[in-house]
Amino acid sequence: MTKTHQYNFRRAILVLLIFFGLAGTHLFISTTNIALKYKLTEQKLTLAELSSQNKLLAIKVVRGENLNIIEKTAQEKLDMHYPEVVNYIVKHPRTETGNLAKASPKKSGQPKP
């Protein structure tokens, strides 16, 4: 072989190595890109699920804070009712003594005396 042919052969091998190196790099980047797209899709689905769960929990909180529902549950399920007589202890700030006072609960529909 002459030096020109040897030089062309080395050049061809170098070009083939560069080509296979670039092809391998391209394949690696493409597969990584596809894997990242799948992960992104999974994360979007998880975000949508968490968002819907958050809305459901917010609705439960609003229902739990509704005083009418609390009162209804206390009366029906727990059999809790307003007492006939309510005793209040009034504490005077200066003397630090307590006085016992009695009051009856307000009942709707009854006129005030």
C-alpha positions in Angstrom: 0.0 0.0 0.0 1.1 3.4 -0.7 1.1 6.3 1.7 -1.9 7.9 0.0 -4.0 4.7 0.2 -2.9 4.2 3.9 -3.8 7.8 4.6 -7.3 7.4 2.9 -7.8 4.1 4.8 -7.1 5.8 8.2 -9.3 8.7 7.2 -12.2 6.3 6.4 -11.8 4.5 9.7 -11.8 7.8 11.5 -15.0 9.0 9.7 -16.7 5.6 10.5 -15.8 5.9 14.2 -17.1 9.5 14.3 -20.3 8.4 12.5 -20.9 5.5 14.9 -20.1 7.7 17.9 -22.6 10.4 16.7 -25.2 7.7 15.9 -24.8 6.2 19.4 -25.1 9.6 21.0 -28.2 10.4 19.0 -29.8 7.0 20.0 -29.0 7.7 23.7 -30.5 11.2 23.6 -33.6 9.9 21.8 -34.3 7.1 24.2 -33.7 9.5 27.2 -36.1 11.9 25.6 -38.8 9.3 25.3 -38.3 8.1 28.9 -38.6 11.6 30.1 -41.8 12.1 28.2 -43.3 9.0 29.8 -42.3 10.3 33.2 -43.8 13.7 32.5 -47.1 12.1 31.5 -47.1 10.0 34.7 -46.5 13.2 36.7 -49.3 15.0 35.0 -51.7 12.1 35.8 -50.5 12.2 39.4 -51.1 16.0 39.6 -54.6 15.6 38.2 -55.4 12.8 40.8 -54.0 15.0 43.6 -55.9 18.0 42.4 -59.2 16.1 42.4 -58.4 14.6 45.9 -57.7 18.1 47.1 -61.1 19.4 45.9 -62.9 16.5 47.5 -61.1 17.2 50.8 -61.9 20.9 50.6 -65.6 19.9 50.2 -65.4 17.7 53.2 -63.8 20.5 55.2 -66.6 22.9 54.2 -69.3 20.3 55.2 -67.5 19.7 58.4 -67.5 23.4 59.3 -71.2 23.8 58.6 -72.8 24.5 62.0 -76.2 23.2 60.8 -74.8 19.8 59.9 -72.8 19.7 63.2 -76.0 20.4 65.2 -78.0 17.9 63.2 -75.4 15.2 63.6 -75.1 15.9 67.4 -78.9 15.7 67.8 -79.6 12.7 65.6 -76.6 10.5 65.8 -75.2 11.4 69.2 -78.5 12.1 70.9 -77.3 15.5 72.2 -79.8 18.1 73.1 -79.8 21.6 74.7 -80.2 21.4 78.5 -83.3 22.6 80.3 -81.3 24.9 82.6 -77.9 26.4 81.8 -75.6 27.4 84.7 -73.1 30.1 84.1 -70.2 31.0 86.4 -69.5 34.7 86.2 -66.0 35.7 87.3 -65.4 39.3 88.3 -62.0 40.4 87.3 -61.3 42.5 90.4 -62.4 40.1 93.1 -61.5 36.9 91.3 -64.7 35.3 92.8 -67.3 33.4 90.9 -71.0 33.9 91.2 -73.4 31.2 90.0 -76.1 32.5 87.7 -79.0 30.5 86.1 -80.5 31.0 82.7 -82.8 29.1 80.5 -81.9 28.4 76.9 -83.4 30.5 74.1 -86.2 28.7 72.3 -87.2 29.9 69.0 -90.8 31.0 68.6 -91.2 32.0 72.2 -91.8 35.7 73.0 -89.3 37.5 75.2 -90.6 38.4 78.7 
